[in-house]
């Protein structure tokens, strides 16, 4: 019994939804920082921290995805080795 865990690509509408929500969130944060009452230093601090938060979130999601894909690849290699050994010994 073969285990075909093929990841299907996301639909076009889902990708569009994700991009639109990301842009809306960035615009909302930018407007919040711009219209915030406070000093320029406070606004700059919030703006830099929000950009850092976005970039670290993207890096985290990419790293977790890459780690998951690496484990899937290792599992496929181990399964192929096991199947070859079983085939060689006629089991």
Z-matrix of the N, CA and C atoms (Angstrom, degrees):
N
C 1 1.447
C 2 1.515 1 108.99
N 3 1.327 2 116.06 1 120.96
C 4 1.449 3 120.89 2 -178.75
C 5 1.514 4 110.48 3 -89.71
N 6 1.313 5 114.75 4 145.30
C 7 1.456 6 121.37 5 178.72
C 8 1.519 7 107.64 6 -109.92
N 9 1.313 8 117.20 7 99.74
C 10 1.458 9 121.78 8 -178.78
C 11 1.523 10 109.96 9 -97.54
N 12 1.320 11 115.74 10 90.44
C 13 1.460 12 120.99 11 177.87
C 14 1.517 13 109.12 12 -94.95
N 15 1.297 14 116.18 13 76.58
C 16 1.449 15 121.18 14 -179.27
C 17 1.524 16 107.74 15 -95.54
N 18 1.325 17 115.74 16 123.93
C 19 1.463 18 120.26 17 179.81
C 20 1.527 19 108.69 18 -77.90
N 21 1.300 20 115.24 19 123.50
C 22 1.454 21 120.02 20 178.54
C 23 1.524 22 109.64 21 -81.45
N 24 1.333 23 117.23 22 142.47
C 25 1.463 24 118.55 23 178.60
C 26 1.524 25 110.49 24 -68.79
N 27 1.319 26 115.26 25 154.83
C 28 1.460 27 120.20 26 178.73
C 29 1.520 28 109.76 27 -69.59
N 30 1.323 29 115.17 28 150.50
C 31 1.464 30 118.76 29 179.22
C 32 1.527 31 109.62 30 -71.82
N 33 1.309 32 115.61 31 159.35
C 34 1.457 33 121.55 32 -179.63
C 35 1.521 34 111.45 33 -61.13
N 36 1.321 35 116.55 34 -39.39
C 37 1.462 36 119.66 35 -179.81
C 38 1.526 37 111.36 36 -66.72
N 39 1.328 38 118.05 37 -36.51
C 40 1.460 39 120.56 38 178.44
C 41 1.530 40 110.65 39 -66.72
N 42 1.327 41 117.02 40 -43.83
C 43 1.464 42 121.09 41 178.79
C 44 1.529 43 110.02 42 -61.67
N 45 1.325 44 116.71 43 -42.49
C 46 1.468 45 120.73 44 177.92
C 47 1.526 46 110.41 45 -62.67
N 48 1.329 47 117.86 46 -43.81
C 49 1.460 48 122.03 47 179.01
C 50 1.527 49 111.00 48 -60.13
N 51 1.333 50 117.05 49 -44.92
C 52 1.464 51 120.88 50 -179.38
C 53 1.527 52 110.65 51 -63.15
N 54 1.315 53 116.92 52 -43.35
C 55 1.467 54 120.20 53 179.91
C 56 1.523 55 111.55 54 -65.29
N 57 1.324 56 116.80 55 -42.23
C 58 1.464 57 120.43 56 -179.90
C 59 1.527 58 111.03 57 -64.92
N 60 1.331 59 117.74 58 -44.27
C 61 1.461 60 119.35 59 179.77
C 62 1.529 61 111.61 60 -65.89
N 63 1.326 62 117.40 61 -34.39
C 64 1.463 63 120.18 62 176.19
C 65 1.519 64 110.69 63 -63.88
N 66 1.330 65 117.00 64 -45.48
C 67 1.470 66 120.97 65 179.82
C 68 1.530 67 110.42 66 -63.94
N 69 1.315 68 117.34 67 -42.33
C 70 1.473 69 120.60 68 179.04
C 71 1.528 70 110.44 69 -62.26
N 72 1.331 71 116.97 70 -42.91
C 73 1.460 72 120.04 71 179.66
C 74 1.530 73 111.37 72 -64.37
N 75 1.322 74 117.63 73 -41.46
C 76 1.465 75 120.61 74 178.59
C 77 1.526 76 111.54 75 -65.55
N 78 1.329 77 117.03 76 -41.91
C 79 1.467 78 120.64 77 178.35
C 80 1.522 79 110.42 78 -64.71
N 81 1.329 80 117.33 79 -43.12
C 82 1.467 81 120.69 80 179.63
C 83 1.523 82 110.55 81 -62.13
N 84 1.332 83 117.89 82 -43.28
C 85 1.461 84 120.09 83 179.04
C 86 1.523 85 110.95 84 -65.86
N 87 1.322 86 116.55 85 -41.54
C 88 1.467 87 120.24 86 178.46
C 89 1.520 88 111.98 87 -62.27
N 90 1.326 89 116.91 88 -42.91
C 91 1.468 90 120.20 89 178.43
C 92 1.525 91 111.01 90 -66.35
N 93 1.313 92 116.87 91 -39.38
C 94 1.461 93 120.20 92 177.67
C 95 1.530 94 110.57 93 -59.81
N 96 1.320 95 116.68 94 -47.19
C 97 1.463 96 120.31 95 -179.18
C 98 1.529 97 110.09 96 -65.71
N 99 1.328 98 117.30 97 -40.46
C 100 1.462 99 120.94 98 -177.45
C 101 1.532 100 111.56 99 -65.63
N 102 1.321 101 117.49 100 -43.34
C 103 1.464 102 121.06 101 -176.38
C 104 1.527 103 113.53 102 -90.69
N 105 1.313 104 117.65 103 1.45
C 106 1.456 105 121.48 104 179.20
C 107 1.525 106 109.85 105 -66.16
N 108 1.323 107 115.16 106 135.77
C 109 1.460 108 118.56 107 175.82
C 110 1.514 109 107.96 108 -80.13
N 111 1.295 110 116.51 109 124.07
C 112 1.450 111 120.76 110 -179.12
C 113 1.505 112 110.05 111 160.82
N 114 1.306 113 115.02 112 179.54
C 115 1.459 114 119.92 113 -177.47
C 116 1.528 115 110.77 114 -75.13
N 117 1.310 116 114.34 115 164.44
C 118 1.456 117 120.97 116 177.94
C 119 1.530 118 110.52 117 -63.35
N 120 1.316 119 116.24 118 -33.97
C 121 1.462 120 121.31 119 178.87
C 122 1.529 121 111.05 120 -64.31
N 123 1.324 122 116.66 121 -42.12
C 124 1.466 123 120.87 122 178.96
C 125 1.528 124 110.43 123 -65.33
N 126 1.326 125 116.70 124 -43.39
C 127 1.468 126 120.55 125 178.94
C 128 1.525 127 111.08 126 -62.95
N 129 1.323 128 116.37 127 -42.64
C 130 1.459 129 120.02 128 178.61
C 131 1.512 130 112.31 129 -63.78
N 132 1.326 131 116.23 130 -40.31
C 133 1.464 132 121.02 131 178.17
C 134 1.526 133 110.78 132 -61.93
N 135 1.331 134 116.94 133 -46.32
C 136 1.468 135 120.37 134 179.20
C 137 1.529 136 111.29 135 -65.18
N 138 1.325 137 116.96 136 -40.04
C 139 1.462 138 120.42 137 -179.85
C 140 1.530 139 110.94 138 -63.92
N 141 1.330 140 117.05 139 -46.42
C 142 1.468 141 119.90 140 179.69
C 143 1.517 142 111.73 141 -65.37
N 144 1.318 143 117.24 142 -39.91
C 145 1.462 144 119.62 143 178.86
C 146 1.523 145 111.90 144 -66.95
N 147 1.320 146 117.80 145 -36.42
C 148 1.469 147 118.84 146 178.56
C 149 1.526 148 110.48 147 -69.78
N 150 1.321 149 118.59 148 -36.54
C 151 1.465 150 120.35 149 175.33
C 152 1.530 151 111.10 150 -66.29
N 153 1.327 152 116.45 151 -39.23
C 154 1.464 153 120.67 152 177.37
C 155 1.525 154 110.52 153 -64.07
N 156 1.323 155 116.89 154 -39.87
C 157 1.462 156 120.99 155 178.81
C 158 1.526 157 111.31 156 -63.75
N 159 1.326 158 116.65 157 -42.46
C 160 1.463 159 120.66 158 178.92
C 161 1.531 160 110.11 159 -64.57
N 162 1.324 161 116.97 160 -47.21
C 163 1.473 162 119.04 161 -177.64
C 164 1.531 163 111.46 162 -66.06
N 165 1.327 164 117.97 163 -38.86
C 166 1.463 165 119.02 164 179.04
C 167 1.526 166 111.50 165 -69.49
N 168 1.323 167 118.18 166 -32.46
C 169 1.461 168 121.17 167 176.02
C 170 1.521 169 110.75 168 -65.60
N 171 1.317 170 116.65 169 -42.21
C 172 1.467 171 120.67 170 178.25
C 173 1.530 172 110.56 171 -64.16
N 174 1.331 173 116.62 172 -43.97
C 175 1.466 174 119.76 173 179.15
C 176 1.529 175 111.20 174 -63.57
N 177 1.328 176 117.13 175 -40.70
C 178 1.462 177 120.70 176 179.11
C 179 1.524 178 111.20 177 -62.88
N 180 1.327 179 116.93 178 -45.88
C 181 1.469 180 119.33 179 -178.57
C 182 1.525 181 111.34 180 -65.57
N 183 1.330 182 118.02 181 -39.49
C 184 1.463 183 120.35 182 178.08
C 185 1.528 184 111.27 183 -66.39
N 186 1.332 185 117.07 184 -39.66
C 187 1.456 186 120.60 185 179.95
C 188 1.515 187 111.33 186 -66.22
N 189 1.324 188 117.15 187 -44.02
C 190 1.462 189 120.42 188 178.07
C 191 1.521 190 111.56 189 -63.42
N 192 1.336 191 116.84 190 -39.62
C 193 1.465 192 120.12 191 177.55
C 194 1.525 193 110.98 192 -64.07
N 195 1.332 194 117.04 193 -45.13
C 196 1.462 195 120.78 194 -179.98
C 197 1.521 196 111.54 195 -63.10
N 198 1.332 197 116.56 196 -39.61
C 199 1.464 198 120.68 197 178.42
C 200 1.529 199 110.74 198 -64.28
N 201 1.316 200 116.52 199 -41.90
C 202 1.464 201 120.78 200 178.61
C 203 1.524 202 110.91 201 -63.69
N 204 1.333 203 117.26 202 -43.27
C 205 1.460 204 120.53 203 179.39
C 206 1.525 205 111.56 204 -65.81
N 207 1.328 206 117.33 205 -35.50
C 208 1.468 207 120.44 206 178.55
C 209 1.533 208 110.24 207 -65.87
N 210 1.333 209 117.19 208 -40.79
C 211 1.468 210 119.96 209 177.77
C 212 1.525 211 110.77 210 -64.73
N 213 1.330 212 116.83 211 -39.04
C 214 1.472 213 119.29 212 178.01
C 215 1.518 214 110.65 213 -62.92
N 216 1.342 215 116.93 214 -41.00
C 217 1.460 216 120.70 215 179.85
C 218 1.529 217 110.65 216 -64.67
N 219 1.331 218 116.92 217 -43.87
C 220 1.464 219 119.87 218 178.41
C 221 1.523 220 111.24 219 -61.96
N 222 1.320 221 117.00 220 -40.06
C 223 1.466 222 120.09 221 178.30
C 224 1.523 223 111.15 222 -64.21
N 225 1.329 224 117.77 223 -39.29
C 226 1.462 225 120.43 224 178.17
C 227 1.522 226 110.95 225 -65.25
N 228 1.337 227 116.61 226 -40.79
C 229 1.471 228 120.17 227 179.16
C 230 1.526 229 110.13 228 -64.15
N 231 1.325 230 116.76 229 -45.72
C 232 1.478 231 120.04 230 179.04
C 233 1.519 232 111.30 231 -62.82
N 234 1.322 233 117.34 232 -39.03
C 235 1.462 234 120.24 233 178.74
C 236 1.524 235 111.04 234 -66.09
N 237 1.337 236 116.50 235 -39.06
C 238 1.465 237 119.97 236 178.47
C 239 1.534 238 110.72 237 -65.55
N 240 1.332 239 117.07 238 -40.68
C 241 1.467 240 120.39 239 177.57
C 242 1.521 241 110.90 240 -63.10
N 243 1.333 242 116.21 241 -43.27
C 244 1.464 243 120.36 242 179.32
C 245 1.522 244 110.69 243 -62.87
N 246 1.311 245 117.46 244 -44.09
C 247 1.465 246 121.14 245 179.20
C 248 1.520 247 111.31 246 -63.23
N 249 1.333 248 117.23 247 -38.05
C 250 1.462 249 120.64 248 178.45
C 251 1.527 250 110.58 249 -65.49
N 252 1.333 251 116.89 250 -43.81
C 253 1.470 252 120.92 251 179.09
C 254 1.530 253 110.33 252 -62.17
N 255 1.335 254 116.44 253 -44.35
C 256 1.464 255 119.79 254 179.16
C 257 1.531 256 111.21 255 -64.23
N 258 1.329 257 115.74 256 -37.19
C 259 1.469 258 119.02 257 179.73
C 260 1.522 259 110.26 258 -69.49
N 261 1.339 260 117.93 259 -39.43
C 262 1.456 261 121.98 260 -179.82
C 263 1.529 262 111.66 261 -64.78
N 264 1.314 263 117.45 262 -36.05
C 265 1.456 264 120.92 263 -178.86
C 266 1.508 265 112.33 264 -91.42
N 267 1.317 266 117.35 265 1.53
C 268 1.466 267 121.38 266 173.97
C 269 1.518 268 114.43 267 70.49
N 270 1.296 269 116.78 268 31.14
C 271 1.474 270 119.60 269 -179.99
C 272 1.506 271 109.35 270 -88.59
